[in-house]
């Protein structure tokens, strides 16, 4: 039973990442693209957690934590660049 | 995969429920990001992605590792970190969108403009 549910979850997250990629390509403005990138890293983090559950390892946990931290830093940097035109003043 | 199917049945139901909850909410959030009309309505859709989607997956992962042996709560680190940082990044993105003056959906009430938008001023 859990195998089927995990496959459904993989399918749903992959479709979510495809929709985010469509929003990333289509735009129409820069904040939309930042938001699409933010959602892409959150979805890929969930995919990594699901893969760790699927293979029954703890290996992917650190990778997910690193993606969470660096994704947040990237989002804040892009947002601050749009706000100020500069990162470090 | 075989170890997951060897878990007790009640934990399999719990894990399956939380995985389905998380993935369905993440799908709804991304659908909102793809379909909603302007940036300010699109901004609120992926919030469901972080809180309910990641929350459900993290709870399922905690149950799956805790049932097999000792209780491990290290996955909660990801959930706590995301719950702390998601409002900050949404706030920065909303400020950037207001700064670049994006077009709004026609039914959005713009409080920066005086006039009919302020209903309490009309009342007195």
Backbone of each chain as ProteinMPNN parsed JSONL, in Angstrom:
{"seq_chain_A": "XXXXXXXXXXXXXXXXXXXXXXXXXXXXXXXXXXXXXXXXXXXXXXXXXXXXXXXXXXXXXXXXXXXXXXXXXXXXXXXXXXXXXXXXX", "coords_chain_A": {"N_chain_A": [[0.832, -1.201, 0.0], [1.908, 1.254, 0.857], [3.839, 1.647, -1.073], [2.398, 2.28, -3.415], [1.2, 4.677, -2.585], [3.453, 6.256, -2.181], [4.364, 6.389, -4.805], [2.282, 7.83, -5.994], [2.63, 10.224, -4.624], [5.177, 10.991, -5.516], [4.529, 11.442, -8.206], [2.704, 13.593, -7.972], [4.337, 15.598, -6.852], [6.217, 15.875, -8.877], [4.624, 16.828, -10.963], [3.958, 19.252, -9.792], [6.452, 20.553, -9.757], [6.837, 20.762, -12.483], [4.778, 22.556, -13.175], [5.684, 24.78, -11.758], [8.024, 25.28, -13.151], [6.94, 26.051, -15.569], [5.766, 28.464, -14.823], [8.084, 29.799, -14.151], [9.338, 30.091, -16.635], [7.408, 31.522, -18.078], [6.944, 33.897, -16.742], [5.21, 36.811, -15.768], [6.843, 38.826, -14.772], [9.731, 39.9, -12.804], [9.471, 39.354, -9.901], [7.634, 37.217, -10.02], [9.217, 35.213, -11.091], [11.126, 34.883, -9.093], [9.482, 33.921, -7.074], [8.637, 31.538, -8.25], [11.07, 30.136, -8.341], [11.549, 29.894, -5.598], [9.417, 28.233, -4.843], [10.108, 26.002, -6.333], [12.461, 25.115, -5.053], [11.436, 24.373, -2.596], [9.668, 22.305, -3.292], [11.459, 20.454, -4.381], [12.916, 19.825, -2.169], [11.003, 18.459, -0.652], [10.723, 16.299, -2.362], [13.232, 15.12, -2.028], [13.066, 14.324, 0.662], [11.014, 12.44, 0.418], [12.323, 10.576, -1.192], [14.295, 9.703, 0.557], [12.636, 8.406, 2.404], [11.67, 6.413, 0.729], [13.912, 4.873, 0.06], [14.716, 4.212, 2.536], [16.792, 5.473, 4.04], [18.95, 7.71, 5.917], [20.422, 9.464, 4.541], [19.731, 11.53, 2.782], [18.834, 13.551, 4.323], [20.543, 15.594, 5.271], [21.137, 16.823, 2.87], [18.635, 17.85, 2.204], [18.297, 19.705, 4.266], [20.389, 21.477, 3.701], [19.535, 22.427, 1.193], [17.251, 23.787, 2.004], [18.362, 25.883, 3.574], [20.136, 27.27, 1.764], [18.409, 27.882, -0.29], [16.672, 29.693, 0.947], [18.481, 31.794, 1.471], [19.115, 32.498, -1.167], [16.62, 33.372, -2.128], [16.15, 35.621, -0.483], [18.313, 37.193, -1.223], [17.784, 37.723, -3.944], [15.354, 39.095, -3.703], [16.132, 41.326, -2.161], [17.846, 42.473, -3.956], [16.07, 43.304, -5.937], [14.689, 45.165, -4.457], [16.564, 47.117, -3.621], [18.492, 47.395, -5.583], [21.012, 46.646, -5.061], [23.167, 44.508, -3.196], [24.922, 44.445, -0.892], [25.333, 47.193, 0.984]], "CA_chain_A": [[0.0, 0.0, 0.0], [2.737, 2.452, 0.956], [4.543, 1.84, -2.335], [1.501, 3.005, -4.325], [1.025, 6.051, -2.096], [4.696, 6.989, -2.459], [4.427, 6.693, -6.237], [1.34, 8.928, -6.247], [3.233, 11.457, -4.105], [6.236, 11.369, -6.465], [3.871, 11.989, -9.404], [2.132, 14.911, -7.675], [5.407, 16.584, -6.685], [6.834, 16.136, -10.18], [3.723, 17.725, -11.681], [4.082, 20.583, -9.185], [7.688, 21.183, -10.221], [6.629, 21.127, -13.894], [3.982, 23.792, -13.216], [6.541, 25.889, -11.316], [8.937, 25.594, -14.258], [6.171, 26.808, -16.56], [5.649, 29.826, -14.313], [9.426, 30.394, -14.21], [9.618, 30.476, -18.019], [6.411, 32.449, -18.607], [7.104, 35.207, -16.131], [5.698, 37.816, -16.716], [7.741, 39.809, -14.15], [10.814, 39.311, -12.022], [9.034, 38.7, -8.657], [7.04, 35.917, -10.327], [10.275, 34.217, -11.292], [11.704, 34.59, -7.775], [8.51, 33.08, -6.363], [8.675, 30.207, -8.855], [12.301, 29.47, -7.878], [11.32, 29.578, -4.185], [8.547, 27.06, -4.776], [10.835, 24.856, -6.889], [13.358, 24.491, -4.079], [10.652, 23.713, -1.547], [9.157, 21.04, -3.811], [12.539, 19.475, -4.548], [13.252, 19.379, -0.808], [10.028, 17.426, -0.307], [11.063, 15.104, -3.157], [14.381, 14.461, -1.39], [12.579, 13.638, 1.871], [10.277, 11.25, -0.028], [13.298, 9.589, -1.671], [14.875, 9.121, 1.755], [11.675, 7.437, 2.943], [11.522, 5.314, -0.23], [15.078, 3.998, 0.151], [14.902, 3.917, 3.956], [18.095, 5.937, 4.517], [18.983, 9.06, 6.474], [21.475, 10.182, 3.814], [19.239, 12.7, 2.079], [18.339, 14.546, 5.271], [21.447, 16.753, 5.281], [20.972, 17.527, 1.59], [17.391, 18.622, 2.277], [18.536, 20.848, 5.156], [21.22, 22.44, 2.97], [18.703, 23.067, 0.171], [16.385, 24.742, 2.693], [19.1, 27.081, 3.981], [20.646, 28.051, 0.637], [17.272, 28.427, -1.024], [16.223, 30.898, 1.658], [19.462, 32.857, 1.229], [18.968, 32.947, -2.545], [15.389, 34.155, -2.273], [16.319, 36.918, 0.171], [19.254, 37.988, -2.017], [17.114, 38.218, -5.157], [14.364, 40.092, -3.301], [16.818, 42.55, -1.762], [18.378, 43.103, -5.172], [14.968, 44.023, -6.586], [14.265, 46.294, -3.621], [17.571, 48.152, -3.453], [19.421, 47.487, -6.687], [22.345, 46.349, -4.556], [23.03, 43.525, -2.127], [25.607, 44.897, 0.315], [25.477, 48.636, 0.774]], "C_chain_A": [[0.864, 1.247, 0.0], [3.502, 2.717, -0.334], [3.701, 2.627, -3.325], [1.355, 4.452, -3.905], [2.277, 6.877, -2.373], [4.816, 7.326, -3.937], [3.473, 7.813, -6.61], [1.954, 10.253, -5.787], [4.362, 11.94, -5.013], [5.634, 12.025, -7.707], [3.352, 13.397, -9.131], [3.228, 15.961, -7.534], [6.094, 16.89, -8.008], [5.957, 17.051, -11.013], [3.801, 19.137, -11.116], [5.333, 21.287, -9.689], [7.568, 21.576, -11.694], [5.822, 22.416, -14.009], [4.804, 24.992, -12.767], [7.519, 26.284, -12.413], [8.222, 26.395, -15.338], [6.02, 28.258, -16.109], [6.998, 30.542, -14.378], [9.751, 30.857, -15.629], [8.694, 31.607, -18.457], [6.539, 33.835, -17.977], [5.845, 35.686, -15.447], [6.702, 38.793, -16.102], [8.79, 39.1, -13.309], [10.356, 38.703, -10.699], [8.337, 37.375, -8.882], [8.107, 34.848, -10.458], [10.942, 33.871, -9.964], [10.782, 33.656, -6.99], [8.508, 31.664, -6.928], [9.924, 29.445, -8.416], [12.162, 29.036, -6.423], [10.476, 28.313, -4.044], [9.241, 25.821, -5.323], [11.747, 24.25, -5.829], [12.597, 23.836, -2.945], [10.136, 22.36, -2.027], [10.266, 20.009, -3.963], [13.021, 18.958, -3.2], [12.29, 18.284, -0.347], [10.285, 16.151, -1.091], [12.243, 14.358, -2.538], [13.948, 13.715, -0.138], [11.827, 12.362, 1.495], [11.237, 10.165, -0.506], [14.0, 8.918, -0.494], [13.956, 8.12, 2.415], [11.595, 6.202, 2.059], [12.677, 4.335, -0.114], [15.447, 3.668, 1.577], [16.32, 4.255, 4.43], [17.928, 7.315, 5.148], [19.927, 9.957, 5.689], [20.984, 11.495, 3.246], [18.801, 13.818, 3.01], [19.217, 15.789, 5.273], [21.317, 17.543, 3.991], [19.715, 18.384, 1.618], [17.572, 19.862, 3.148], [19.368, 21.919, 4.455], [20.42, 23.163, 1.903], [17.793, 24.105, 0.812], [17.141, 26.019, 3.021], [19.534, 27.912, 2.782], [19.528, 28.607, -0.225], [16.737, 29.685, -0.38], [17.169, 32.065, 1.404], [19.324, 33.4, -0.186], [17.736, 33.795, -2.754], [15.536, 35.543, -1.68], [17.261, 37.797, -0.658], [18.577, 38.552, -3.255], [16.089, 39.291, -4.806], [15.013, 41.405, -2.904], [17.411, 43.267, -2.977], [17.285, 43.864, -5.908], [14.59, 45.26, -5.787], [15.265, 47.437, -3.698], [18.43, 48.378, -4.683], [20.844, 47.147, -6.304], [22.177, 45.359, -3.404], [23.648, 44.018, -0.826], [25.917, 46.364, 0.137], [26.567, 49.181, 1.675]], "O_chain_A": [[0.607, 2.189, -0.75], [3.787, 3.869, -0.662], [4.202, 3.528, -3.998], [1.38, 5.354, -4.741], [2.189, 8.045, -2.752], [5.302, 8.397, -4.3], [3.802, 8.656, -7.444], [1.822, 11.275, -6.461], [4.5, 13.139, -5.258], [6.148, 13.028, -8.203], [3.532, 14.297, -9.952], [3.086, 17.079, -8.028], [6.51, 18.024, -8.245], [6.458, 17.945, -11.694], [3.72, 20.112, -11.864], [5.293, 22.474, -10.012], [8.122, 22.591, -12.116], [6.132, 23.273, -14.836], [4.66, 26.088, -13.309], [7.816, 27.465, -12.595], [8.8, 27.295, -15.946], [6.134, 29.177, -16.92], [7.054, 31.746, -14.63], [10.372, 31.905, -15.808], [9.13, 32.543, -19.127], [6.262, 34.839, -18.633], [5.401, 34.976, -14.545], [7.358, 39.527, -16.841], [8.753, 37.884, -13.122], [10.81, 37.607, -10.373], [8.425, 36.485, -8.036], [7.932, 33.72, -9.998], [11.287, 32.714, -9.723], [11.239, 32.723, -6.33], [8.39, 30.696, -6.177], [9.854, 28.246, -8.147], [12.599, 27.947, -6.05], [10.779, 27.437, -3.234], [9.002, 24.713, -4.843], [11.819, 23.028, -5.699], [13.061, 22.843, -2.385], [10.157, 21.382, -1.279], [10.051, 18.824, -3.707], [13.474, 17.819, -3.082], [12.705, 17.303, 0.271], [10.097, 15.05, -0.573], [12.267, 13.127, -2.519], [14.405, 12.598, 0.107], [11.97, 11.332, 2.153], [11.009, 8.979, -0.266], [14.271, 7.718, -0.529], [14.412, 7.099, 2.931], [11.468, 5.082, 2.555], [12.477, 3.122, -0.177], [16.395, 2.918, 1.813], [16.968, 3.464, 5.115], [16.92, 7.994, 4.95], [20.21, 11.079, 6.108], [21.728, 12.476, 3.222], [18.438, 14.903, 2.557], [18.709, 16.91, 5.275], [21.375, 18.772, 3.998], [19.716, 19.509, 1.12], [17.071, 20.937, 2.82], [19.099, 23.113, 4.588], [20.587, 24.367, 1.71], [17.578, 25.177, 0.248], [16.638, 27.117, 2.783], [19.332, 29.127, 2.769], [19.67, 29.673, -0.824], [16.384, 30.64, -1.072], [16.729, 33.187, 1.154], [19.405, 34.609, -0.4], [17.775, 34.805, -3.457], [15.11, 36.53, -2.28], [17.039, 39.002, -0.784], [18.765, 39.722, -3.589], [15.961, 40.285, -5.52], [14.52, 42.476, -3.256], [17.471, 44.496, -3.024], [17.533, 44.945, -6.443], [14.214, 46.283, -6.359], [14.872, 48.597, -3.826], [19.039, 49.439, -4.822], [21.773, 47.323, -7.093], [21.157, 45.373, -2.715], [22.995, 44.016, 0.218], [26.676, 46.742, -0.756], [26.846, 50.38, 1.651]]}, "seq_chain_B": "XXXXXXXXXXXXXXXXXXXXXXXXXXXXXXXXXXXXXXXXXXXXXXXXXXXXXXXXXXXXXXXXXXXXXXXXXXXXXXXXXXXXXXXXXXXXXXXXXXXXXXXXXXXXXXXXXXXXXXXXXXXX", "coords_chain_B": {"N_chain_B": [[12.119, -0.31, 0.42], [10.92, -2.767, 1.066], [11.249, -2.799, 3.792], [9.571, -0.75, 4.538], [7.078, -1.83, 3.945], [7.013, -3.77, 5.847], [6.359, -2.571, 8.184], [4.227, -1.89, 11.11], [0.634, -2.086, 10.686], [-1.057, 0.042, 11.441], [0.758, 2.168, 11.539], [1.447, 2.286, 8.886], [-0.937, 3.182, 7.736], [-1.076, 5.74, 8.931], [1.3, 6.964, 7.962], [0.815, 6.896, 5.202], [-1.464, 8.523, 5.078], [-0.43, 11.042, 5.903], [1.517, 11.495, 3.946], [-0.069, 11.626, 1.637], [-1.649, 13.849, 2.277], [0.301, 15.906, 2.402], [1.362, 15.861, -0.241], [-0.868, 16.387, -1.822], [-1.582, 18.942, -0.933], [0.712, 20.362, -1.696], [0.523, 20.096, -4.432], [-1.835, 21.55, -4.908], [-0.997, 24.084, -4.124], [1.008, 24.629, -6.05], [-0.548, 24.565, -8.316], [-2.126, 26.804, -7.89], [-0.115, 28.713, -8.06], [0.443, 28.506, -10.746], [-1.951, 29.212, -12.007], [-3.336, 31.477, -10.983], [-4.408, 34.986, -11.27], [-2.766, 37.48, -10.888], [0.387, 38.793, -9.486], [0.141, 39.215, -6.71], [-1.973, 37.658, -5.874], [-0.939, 35.241, -6.632], [1.144, 35.026, -4.861], [0.181, 34.105, -2.446], [-0.46, 31.465, -2.766], [1.775, 29.466, -2.776], [2.356, 29.378, -0.082], [0.874, 27.468, 1.212], [2.185, 25.336, 0.211], [4.647, 25.301, 1.649], [3.921, 25.181, 4.433], [1.781, 23.202, 4.892], [2.374, 21.194, 2.972], [5.238, 20.514, 3.18], [5.138, 20.121, 5.91], [3.412, 17.885, 6.213], [4.883, 15.871, 4.841], [7.199, 15.816, 6.398], [6.203, 15.019, 8.896], [5.289, 12.456, 8.228], [7.74, 11.267, 7.577], [9.04, 11.374, 10.042], [7.408, 9.639, 11.535], [7.859, 7.287, 10.095], [10.596, 6.79, 10.542], [10.644, 6.653, 13.307], [9.075, 4.512, 14.072], [10.532, 2.308, 13.328], [12.643, 2.155, 15.111], [14.517, 3.893, 17.488], [13.162, 7.024, 18.661], [13.404, 9.657, 16.426], [13.885, 13.058, 15.945], [15.025, 14.679, 14.075], [14.208, 15.494, 11.58], [12.439, 17.459, 12.107], [13.874, 19.771, 12.241], [14.103, 20.771, 9.605], [11.423, 21.409, 9.095], [10.896, 23.353, 11.088], [12.767, 25.303, 10.391], [11.829, 26.003, 7.829], [9.28, 26.933, 8.474], [9.97, 29.179, 9.888], [11.311, 30.742, 7.981], [9.685, 31.079, 5.743], [7.604, 33.168, 5.978], [9.293, 35.405, 6.019], [10.602, 35.445, 3.529], [8.364, 35.666, 1.89], [7.447, 38.161, 2.647], [9.576, 39.807, 1.833], [9.405, 39.375, -0.916], [6.855, 40.416, -1.459], [7.294, 43.089, -0.805], [9.194, 43.725, -2.747], [7.631, 43.416, -5.023], [5.71, 45.422, -4.644], [7.421, 47.561, -4.759], [8.404, 47.515, -7.382], [6.054, 48.073, -8.59], [3.961, 46.366, -9.754], [1.305, 45.31, -11.965], [-2.034, 45.038, -10.767], [-4.652, 42.621, -10.131], [-7.967, 43.185, -11.389], [-9.959, 43.223, -9.473], [-8.684, 43.67, -7.096], [-8.344, 45.591, -4.171], [-6.807, 48.637, -3.936], [-5.058, 50.033, -1.47], [-3.392, 52.189, -1.478], [-4.414, 54.185, -2.934], [-6.496, 57.007, -2.633], [-10.025, 57.598, -2.014], [-12.786, 55.789, -3.206], [-11.91, 53.433, -2.19], [-11.563, 53.507, 0.539], [-13.661, 52.561, 2.843], [-14.394, 53.196, 5.414], [-13.99, 55.879, 5.593], [-15.935, 56.888, 3.994], [-18.111, 56.372, 5.545], [-18.206, 58.197, 7.696]], "CA_chain_B": [[10.679, -0.485, 0.183], [10.414, -3.93, 1.809], [11.18, -2.454, 5.208], [8.378, 0.068, 4.775], [5.894, -2.682, 3.937], [7.04, -4.631, 7.031], [5.967, -1.797, 9.361], [2.868, -2.199, 11.571], [-0.385, -1.607, 9.742], [-1.549, 1.377, 11.832], [1.725, 3.198, 11.135], [1.354, 2.446, 7.429], [-2.076, 4.071, 7.443], [-0.716, 7.11, 9.333], [2.305, 7.494, 7.03], [0.154, 7.133, 3.921], [-2.345, 9.692, 5.203], [0.328, 12.298, 5.93], [2.153, 11.697, 2.637], [-1.082, 12.084, 0.682], [-2.01, 15.223, 2.659], [1.354, 16.822, 2.001], [1.545, 15.975, -1.686], [-2.046, 17.035, -2.41], [-1.521, 20.375, -0.666], [1.768, 20.937, -2.526], [-0.014, 20.177, -5.797], [-2.786, 22.663, -4.956], [-0.232, 25.322, -4.071], [1.659, 24.886, -7.329], [-1.624, 24.864, -9.27], [-2.453, 28.207, -7.675], [0.986, 29.516, -8.601], [0.406, 28.499, -12.212], [-3.205, 29.639, -12.616], [-3.97, 32.694, -10.453], [-4.245, 36.039, -12.275], [-1.655, 38.431, -10.785], [1.438, 38.333, -8.585], [-0.224, 39.26, -5.292], [-2.761, 36.458, -5.587], [-0.055, 34.073, -6.765], [2.074, 34.948, -3.731], [-0.353, 33.403, -1.276], [-0.66, 30.039, -3.019], [2.825, 28.551, -2.338], [2.462, 29.28, 1.375], [0.347, 26.132, 1.541], [3.253, 24.414, -0.138], [5.641, 25.151, 2.709], [3.432, 24.766, 5.748], [1.08, 21.921, 4.931], [3.056, 20.183, 2.17], [6.452, 20.05, 3.846], [4.762, 19.623, 7.236], [2.902, 16.518, 6.103], [5.959, 14.954, 4.473], [8.119, 15.696, 7.533], [5.556, 14.196, 9.93], [5.314, 11.072, 7.749], [9.11, 10.761, 7.677], [9.322, 11.157, 11.465], [6.721, 8.41, 11.951], [8.487, 6.134, 9.455], [11.859, 6.438, 11.184], [10.471, 6.396, 14.724], [8.466, 3.202, 14.297], [11.538, 1.26, 13.13], [13.626, 2.049, 16.183], [14.404, 4.975, 18.458], [12.462, 8.206, 18.157], [14.3, 10.692, 15.926], [13.144, 14.267, 15.609], [15.916, 15.576, 13.343], [13.512, 16.075, 10.436], [11.72, 18.658, 12.549], [14.731, 20.927, 11.959], [13.721, 21.311, 8.303], [10.092, 22.013, 9.206], [10.981, 24.58, 11.885], [13.489, 26.302, 9.598], [10.966, 26.512, 6.756], [8.191, 27.721, 9.043], [10.514, 30.48, 10.281], [11.8, 31.576, 6.887], [8.698, 31.312, 4.677], [7.014, 34.506, 6.025], [10.281, 36.445, 5.726], [10.82, 35.532, 2.082], [7.133, 36.175, 1.282], [7.415, 39.598, 2.932], [10.549, 40.459, 0.949], [8.907, 39.343, -2.291], [5.735, 41.349, -1.58], [7.859, 44.44, -0.829], [9.813, 43.927, -4.057], [6.568, 43.578, -6.021], [5.142, 46.756, -4.469], [8.431, 48.534, -5.163], [8.449, 47.564, -8.835], [4.72, 48.518, -9.014], [3.337, 45.429, -10.68], [-0.127, 45.508, -12.169], [-2.866, 44.208, -9.894], [-5.899, 42.085, -10.647], [-8.907, 44.307, -11.416], [-10.806, 43.251, -8.285], [-7.898, 43.953, -5.903], [-8.545, 46.948, -3.683], [-5.498, 49.23, -3.712], [-5.219, 50.967, -0.362], [-2.552, 53.369, -1.613], [-5.174, 55.225, -3.609], [-7.615, 57.562, -1.881], [-11.271, 57.552, -2.756], [-13.808, 54.82, -2.856], [-11.327, 52.253, -1.558], [-11.69, 53.607, 1.991], [-15.091, 52.541, 3.158], [-14.68, 53.811, 6.71], [-14.046, 57.33, 5.408], [-17.244, 57.216, 3.432], [-19.158, 56.218, 6.553], [-18.361, 59.404, 8.497]], "C_chain_B": [[10.132, -1.659, 0.972], [10.3, -3.622, 3.286], [9.959, -1.59, 5.502], [7.127, -0.797, 4.79], [5.864, -3.628, 5.132], [6.654, -3.885, 8.293], [4.59, -2.24, 9.85], [1.808, -1.486, 10.731], [-0.881, -0.219, 10.119], [-0.575, 2.469, 11.43], [1.736, 3.375, 9.622], [0.197, 3.351, 7.051], [-1.726, 5.511, 7.77], [0.254, 7.735, 8.327], [1.667, 7.805, 5.687], [-0.745, 8.353, 3.96], [-1.545, 10.98, 5.158], [1.036, 12.558, 4.604], [1.141, 12.224, 1.629], [-1.501, 13.512, 0.973], [-0.969, 16.216, 2.144], [1.436, 16.982, 0.494], [0.343, 16.649, -2.338], [-2.008, 18.541, -2.154], [-0.42, 21.05, -1.482], [1.289, 21.088, -3.965], [-0.984, 21.35, -5.921], [-2.052, 23.997, -4.943], [0.431, 25.647, -5.393], [0.641, 25.177, -8.418], [-2.045, 26.318, -9.134], [-1.374, 29.116, -8.223], [0.915, 29.582, -10.124], [-0.827, 29.216, -12.75], [-3.726, 30.984, -12.159], [-3.571, 33.923, -11.279], [-3.067, 36.991, -12.099], [-0.704, 38.008, -9.676], [0.96, 38.251, -7.142], [-1.162, 38.125, -4.915], [-1.9, 35.207, -5.71], [0.837, 33.908, -5.553], [1.51, 34.107, -2.591], [-0.539, 31.918, -1.511], [0.492, 29.16, -2.519], [3.065, 28.528, -0.835], [1.931, 27.944, 1.871], [1.392, 25.068, 1.261], [4.209, 24.193, 1.023], [5.026, 24.591, 3.974], [2.813, 23.387, 5.71], [1.805, 20.835, 4.146], [4.275, 19.616, 2.856], [6.12, 19.493, 5.226], [4.267, 18.186, 7.187], [3.996, 15.519, 5.789], [6.901, 14.73, 5.66], [7.505, 14.835, 8.634], [5.557, 12.724, 9.515], [6.708, 10.468, 7.884], [9.486, 10.493, 9.128], [8.664, 9.877, 11.945], [7.444, 7.19, 11.386], [9.812, 5.771, 10.105], [11.665, 6.075, 12.646], [9.89, 5.024, 14.988], [9.514, 2.099, 14.195], [12.515, 1.122, 14.289], [13.418, 3.168, 17.184], [13.738, 6.186, 17.811], [13.483, 9.246, 17.701], [13.466, 11.882, 15.488], [13.972, 15.205, 14.747], [15.241, 16.175, 12.116], [12.75, 17.332, 10.814], [12.536, 19.92, 12.314], [14.335, 21.6, 10.639], [12.393, 22.043, 8.41], [10.154, 23.327, 9.964], [11.671, 25.676, 11.088], [12.592, 26.88, 8.507], [9.826, 27.342, 7.312], [8.683, 29.09, 9.487], [10.797, 31.36, 9.074], [10.754, 31.859, 5.83], [8.022, 32.678, 4.784], [8.011, 35.603, 5.674], [10.47, 36.581, 4.219], [9.559, 36.041, 1.385], [7.025, 37.684, 1.481], [8.371, 40.361, 2.021], [10.028, 40.503, -0.487], [7.73, 40.292, -2.476], [6.248, 42.78, -1.621], [8.505, 44.734, -2.173], [8.748, 44.141, -5.129], [5.897, 44.936, -5.888], [6.111, 47.82, -4.955], [8.494, 48.649, -6.677], [7.096, 47.889, -9.442], [4.142, 47.624, -10.098], [1.858, 45.753, -10.828], [-0.909, 44.545, -11.286], [-4.061, 43.674, -10.676], [-6.981, 43.149, -10.48], [-9.767, 44.364, -10.158], [-10.021, 43.474, -7.009], [-8.107, 45.395, -5.482], [-7.196, 47.528, -3.307], [-5.611, 50.304, -2.647], [-4.313, 52.182, -0.47], [-3.293, 54.501, -2.281], [-6.32, 55.69, -2.733], [-8.897, 57.37, -2.684], [-12.182, 56.453, -2.276], [-13.24, 53.603, -2.157], [-11.495, 52.291, -0.053], [-13.157, 53.677, 2.369], [-15.383, 53.216, 4.485], [-14.681, 55.336, 6.601], [-15.368, 57.77, 4.806], [-18.326, 57.214, 4.507], [-19.315, 57.495, 7.373], [-18.174, 60.647, 7.635]], "O_chain_B": [[9.02, -1.588, 1.497], [9.392, -4.102, 3.964], [9.377, -1.679, 6.583], [6.206, -0.534, 5.564], [4.828, -4.228, 5.418], [6.619, -4.48, 9.37], [3.854, -2.891, 9.109], [2.056, -0.429, 10.15], [-1.107, 0.616, 9.243], [-0.986, 3.559, 11.031], [1.998, 4.469, 9.123], [0.321, 4.189, 6.157], [-2.033, 6.415, 6.993], [0.07, 8.872, 7.894], [1.938, 8.849, 5.094], [-0.793, 9.129, 3.006], [-1.926, 11.919, 4.458], [1.147, 13.707, 4.177], [1.433, 13.143, 0.864], [-1.691, 14.306, 0.052], [-1.307, 17.229, 1.532], [1.565, 18.099, -0.007], [0.504, 17.4, -3.299], [-2.353, 19.331, -3.033], [-0.59, 22.189, -1.917], [1.602, 22.072, -4.635], [-0.963, 22.068, -6.921], [-2.428, 24.929, -5.654], [0.428, 26.8, -5.824], [0.919, 25.942, -9.341], [-2.295, 26.993, -10.132], [-1.671, 30.168, -8.788], [1.282, 30.593, -10.723], [-0.771, 29.779, -13.843], [-4.504, 31.601, -12.888], [-2.519, 33.919, -11.919], [-2.405, 37.298, -13.09], [-0.933, 37.004, -9.002], [1.328, 37.323, -6.421], [-1.157, 37.671, -3.771], [-2.101, 34.232, -4.986], [1.252, 32.793, -5.233], [2.262, 33.469, -1.854], [-0.756, 31.171, -0.556], [0.208, 28.155, -1.867], [3.886, 27.747, -0.354], [2.459, 27.361, 2.818], [1.484, 24.054, 1.952], [4.548, 23.057, 1.353], [5.545, 23.629, 4.539], [3.265, 22.487, 6.418], [1.856, 19.686, 4.583], [4.365, 18.411, 3.096], [6.73, 18.522, 5.672], [4.652, 17.362, 8.017], [4.049, 14.443, 6.385], [7.347, 13.609, 5.905], [8.196, 14.014, 9.239], [5.797, 11.845, 10.342], [6.851, 9.304, 8.258], [10.166, 9.511, 9.425], [9.279, 9.104, 12.68], [7.628, 6.189, 12.079], [10.139, 4.59, 10.22], [12.43, 5.276, 13.187], [10.177, 4.423, 16.023], [9.417, 1.08, 14.878], [13.153, 0.079, 14.437], [12.31, 3.382, 17.675], [13.75, 6.351, 16.591], [14.331, 9.672, 18.486], [12.481, 11.743, 14.763], [13.677, 16.398, 14.679], [15.641, 17.242, 11.651], [12.448, 18.168, 9.963], [11.979, 21.012, 12.199], [14.241, 22.824, 10.557], [12.239, 23.149, 7.892], [9.545, 24.313, 9.549], [11.237, 26.828, 11.094], [12.584, 28.09, 8.277], [9.433, 28.341, 6.71], [7.923, 30.058, 9.474], [10.562, 32.568, 9.111], [10.918, 32.812, 5.068], [7.865, 33.328, 3.751], [7.631, 36.622, 5.097], [10.496, 37.692, 3.69], [9.656, 36.768, 0.396], [6.566, 38.401, 0.592], [8.032, 41.424, 1.5], [10.175, 41.505, -1.187], [7.604, 40.915, -3.531], [5.725, 43.606, -2.369], [8.393, 45.845, -2.69], [8.934, 44.949, -6.039], [5.546, 45.551, -6.895], [5.701, 48.849, -5.493], [8.624, 49.751, -7.209], [6.973, 47.978, -10.664], [3.871, 48.07, -11.214], [1.243, 46.372, -9.96], [-0.511, 43.398, -11.081], [-4.428, 44.197, -11.729], [-6.928, 43.935, -9.535], [-10.26, 45.434, -9.802], [-10.609, 43.472, -5.928], [-8.058, 46.309, -6.304], [-6.505, 46.977, -2.45], [-6.19, 51.363, -2.886], [-4.425, 53.11, 0.331], [-2.864, 55.652, -2.212], [-7.037, 54.874, -2.154], [-8.865, 57.029, -3.866], [-12.325, 56.223, -1.075], [-13.993, 52.812, -1.587], [-11.563, 51.241, 0.587], [-13.806, 54.714, 2.233], [-16.474, 53.749, 4.686], [-15.302, 56.014, 7.42], [-15.857, 58.869, 5.067], [-19.318, 57.937, 4.414], [-20.439, 57.858, 7.72], [-18.268, 61.767, 8.138]]}, "name": "protein", "num_of_chains": 2, "seq": "XXXXXXXXXXXXXXXXXXXXXXXXXXXXXXXXXXXXXXXXXXXXXXXXXXXXXXXXXXXXXXXXXXXXXXXXXXXXXXXXXXXXXXXXXXXXXXXXXXXXXXXXXXXXXXXXXXXXXXXXXXXXXXXXXXXXXXXXXXXXXXXXXXXXXXXXXXXXXXXXXXXXXXXXXXXXXXXXXXXXXXXXXXXXXXXXXXXXXXXXXXXXXXXXXXXXX"}
